[in-house]
């Protein structure tokens, strides 16, 4: 499994290095909200709980949500000397990138009043678009304090899970982690009723130096969500074959590829609890 991850990271870095920036939508990201995400990878194993820091950046026109590792990794790649493409430099950069299990970005209000889910799979950037207002909330009377903020309870059913959220109107930003949005204030905490997925505020920062951001829709291949899920599944089942289809070739000792693929599929079978069940 580690060999598969190394191969994919090396190829991904190569692709990122070769891209040209051709902005279409621009904004300045002014707020950074850090959440701790906890999740149960295997629905049959309640002891296998993992966690990762996730970040929500908010500007005047849009917001961007991802793992902290994804954001840091892409920031490092965009700041390097593009003339130095040596393998040693790749390795140096790779060592500075935090590990992440989530290689996607979620943009709210790209395009206007929509949500765009984007992910690079091998060499291609894919995106699918959903309505921003598809989450329907029930706001309840319960209140409490989280991190010094007065928060109010809201519940919803989304993608096969029942969620309880706590939002604060003291921060009048109608946004939150992952795809969650639409409440009259920032979501500080949200979890599903089985507690398989939860997000809780760690830090809220108003950035002194705004982050310039650009997004060009032409850089992405637009798909339906169903089409995207098929491509992702095909890649997940055999990442080496996906890399080979791009023209790359690998040499393995006898039986090594089969062993790696078997280990990969065994691990994949334990990752059976996605955040969206439908």
C-alpha positions in Angstrom: 0.0 0.0 0.0 2.8 2.4 0.9 4.4 1.7 -2.5 1.1 2.6 -4.3 0.9 5.9 -2.3 4.5 6.8 -3.2 3.9 6.2 -6.9 0.8 8.3 -6.9 2.3 11.2 -5.0 5.3 11.3 -7.3 3.0 11.4 -10.4 0.7 14.0 -8.8 3.6 16.3 -8.1 4.7 16.0 -11.7 1.3 17.0 -12.9 0.9 19.9 -10.6 4.3 21.3 -11.7 3.3 21.3 -15.3 0.0 23.2 -14.9 -0.4 26.8 -16.0 -2.5 29.2 -14.0 -5.2 30.8 -16.1 -7.6 32.4 -13.7 -11.3 32.9 -14.4 -12.8 33.6 -10.9 -10.7 35.6 -8.4 -11.1 36.4 -4.8 -9.2 37.1 -1.6 -9.6 34.6 1.2 -9.9 36.5 4.4 -10.9 33.9 7.0 -9.4 30.6 7.9 -11.5 28.2 10.0 -9.8 25.0 11.2 -11.9 22.0 12.2 -10.9 18.7 13.7 -12.6 15.9 11.7 -13.0 12.5 13.3 -14.3 9.6 11.3 -14.8 5.9 11.5 -13.2 4.3 8.5 -14.7 0.8 8.9 -18.4 0.7 9.7 -17.9 -2.7 11.4 -15.0 -1.5 13.6 -15.9 1.2 16.1 -12.3 1.3 17.5 -10.8 2.4 14.1 -11.3 6.1 14.5 -9.1 8.5 12.6 -8.8 12.2 12.7 -7.5 15.0 10.5 -7.4 18.7 10.5 -9.6 20.3 7.8 -9.7 24.0 6.8 -12.4 26.3 5.5 -11.1 29.5 3.8 -13.7 32.2 3.2 -13.6 35.2 0.9 -16.2 37.7 -0.3 -17.3 35.7 -3.3 -16.6 32.1 -2.4 -15.3 29.6 0.2 -12.9 26.6 -0.2 -12.8 23.5 2.0 -10.2 20.9 2.1 -7.9 18.9 4.4 -5.1 21.0 5.9 -2.6 18.6 4.3 -4.1 19.2 0.8 -4.0 23.0 1.3 -0.4 23.0 2.5 0.8 20.6 -0.1 -0.6 22.6 -3.0 0.7 25.8 -1.5 4.2 24.4 -1.3 3.9 23.2 -4.9 2.8 26.7 -6.1 5.7 28.4 -4.3 8.6 26.4 -5.7 11.1 27.1 -8.4 9.5 25.5 -11.5 12.9 25.4 -13.2 14.2 22.9 -10.7 12.4 19.6 -11.6 15.0 17.2 -10.2 14.0 14.0 -8.4 15.8 15.3 -5.3 13.8 18.4 -5.3 10.6 16.4 -5.7 11.6 14.3 -2.7 12.4 17.4 -0.6 9.0 18.9 -1.3 7.2 15.6 -0.7 8.9 15.3 2.8 7.4 18.7 3.8 3.8 17.8 2.8 1.6 16.6 5.6 -0.1 13.2 4.9 -3.8 13.4 4.1 -6.6 11.0 3.3 -8.6 13.6 1.5 -7.4 14.8 -1.9 -10.3 17.1 -2.8 -11.5 20.7 -2.7 -15.1 21.8 -2.1 -15.9 25.3 -3.4 -19.1 27.0 -2.4 -20.6 29.6 -4.8 -18.6 28.4 -7.8 -20.4 28.8 -10.0 -22.8 31.3 -8.5 -25.1 29.7 -5.9 -23.7 26.3 -6.7 -21.2 23.9 -5.0 -18.3 22.4 -6.9 -16.5 19.3 -5.7 -13.1 18.9 -7.4 -10.4 16.2 -7.3 -7.4 15.3 -9.3 -7.3 11.6 -10.3 -3.9 10.7 -11.8 -3.4 13.5 -14.3 -7.0 14.9 -14.8 -8.8 17.5 -12.7 -12.5 16.5 -12.4 -15.4 18.4 -10.9 -19.1 17.9 -10.4 -21.6 20.6 -9.4 -24.5 20.5 -7.0 -27.1 22.9 -5.8 -25.8 24.9 -2.8 -29.2 24.9 -1.1 -29.9 21.2 -1.2 -29.4 20.8 2.6 -32.7 21.5 4.4 -32.3 22.4 8.1 -34.6 22.2 11.1 -33.5 24.9 13.5 -34.3 24.1 17.2 -34.5 26.1 20.4 -31.6 24.4 22.2 -28.5 26.6 22.9 -25.1 26.2 24.6 -21.6 27.5 24.4 -18.7 26.3 22.2 -15.4 28.1 22.3 -17.0 31.1 24.0 -19.6 31.4 21.3 -23.4 31.0 21.9 -24.5 28.3 19.5 -27.9 27.0 18.5 -28.9 23.5 17.5 -30.0 22.5 14.0 -30.7 19.1 12.5 -30.8 17.7 9.0 -30.8 14.5 6.9 -28.1 14.5 4.2 -26.7 11.8 2.0 -28.0 8.9 4.0 -27.0 10.3 7.5 -28.8 12.2 10.2 -26.8 15.2 11.5 -26.9 17.5 14.5 -25.2 20.9 14.0 -24.4 23.8 16.3 -24.1 27.2 14.7 -23.5 30.7 15.9 -25.2 33.8 14.7 -22.4 35.8 16.4 -20.4 34.9 13.2 -22.9 35.7 10.5 -21.3 33.5 7.8 -23.7 31.0 6.3 -21.0 28.3 5.9 -19.5 25.3 7.6 -17.3 22.2 7.0 -17.6 19.9 4.1 -20.7 20.7 2.0 -22.7 22.0 5.0 -24.1 25.5 4.6 -27.3 27.5 4.7 -27.7 28.2 8.4 -27.9 31.8 9.7 -24.3 31.6 11.1 -21.1 29.7 11.0 -21.3 26.0 11.9 -18.9 25.3 14.8 -19.7 21.7 15.4 -21.6 19.0 13.4 -21.8 15.2 13.7 -24.0 12.4 12.5 -26.2 10.6 15.0 -24.0 7.4 14.8 -20.9 9.6 15.4 -19.2 8.1 12.4 -18.3 11.6 11.2 -17.8 14.8 13.2 -16.3 18.2 12.7 -15.5 20.6 15.6 -14.0 24.0 15.5 -10.3 24.3 16.6 -9.5 27.8 15.5 -11.0 30.8 13.8 -8.6 33.3 12.2 -9.1 36.6 10.4 -6.1 36.6 8.1 -3.8 39.7 8.3 -2.5 38.9 4.8 -5.3 37.9 2.5 -4.7 34.9 0.3 -5.2 35.6 -3.4 -7.2 32.9 -5.1 -8.2 32.1 -8.6 -10.3 29.4 -10.2 -10.6 28.6 -13.9 -13.4 26.2 -14.7 -11.7 25.3 -18.0 -9.0 23.5 -16.0 -11.6 20.9 -14.9 -13.4 18.1 -16.7 -17.1 18.4 -15.8 -19.0 15.2 -14.9 -22.1 14.2 -13.1 -21.6 13.0 -9.6 -22.4 9.4 -10.7 -19.8 9.6 -13.5 -17.2 10.9 -11.1 -17.8 8.1 -8.6 -17.3 5.5 -11.3 -13.9 7.0 -12.3 -12.9 7.2 -8.6 -13.9 3.6 -8.0 -12.0 2.4 -11.0 -8.9 4.2 -9.9 -9.2 3.0 -6.3 -9.5 -0.6 -7.4 -6.1 -0.5 -9.2 -4.0 2.7 -9.0 -1.0 1.1 -10.8 -3.1 0.3 -13.8 -4.5 3.8 -13.8 -0.9 5.2 -13.9 0.1 2.8 -16.6 -2.8 4.0 -18.8 -1.1 7.4 -18.8 2.0 5.9 -20.4 4.0 5.2 -17.3 5.7 1.9 -16.8 6.9 0.1 -13.7 9.2 -2.8 -13.1 8.4 -5.1 -10.1 10.2 -8.2 -8.9 8.4 -11.4 -9.6 5.1 -11.6 -7.7 5.6 -8.1 -6.1 2.9 -6.4 -8.1 0.3 -9.1 -7.3 1.3 -8.9 -3.6 0.9 -5.1 -3.5 -2.4 -5.3 -5.3 -3.7 -7.9 -2.8 -2.7 -5.8 0.2 -4.3 -2.7 -1.4 -7.6 -4.5 -2.0 -7.6 -5.9 1.6 -7.1 -2.4 3.0 -9.7 -0.9 0.6 -12.3 -3.4 1.8 -11.9 -1.9 5.3 -12.6 1.6 4.0 -16.3 1.0 3.7 -17.8 3.9 5.5 -17.8 7.0 3.3 -19.3 10.3 4.6 -22.0 10.1 1.8 -23.9 6.9 1.9 -26.2 7.8 -1.0 
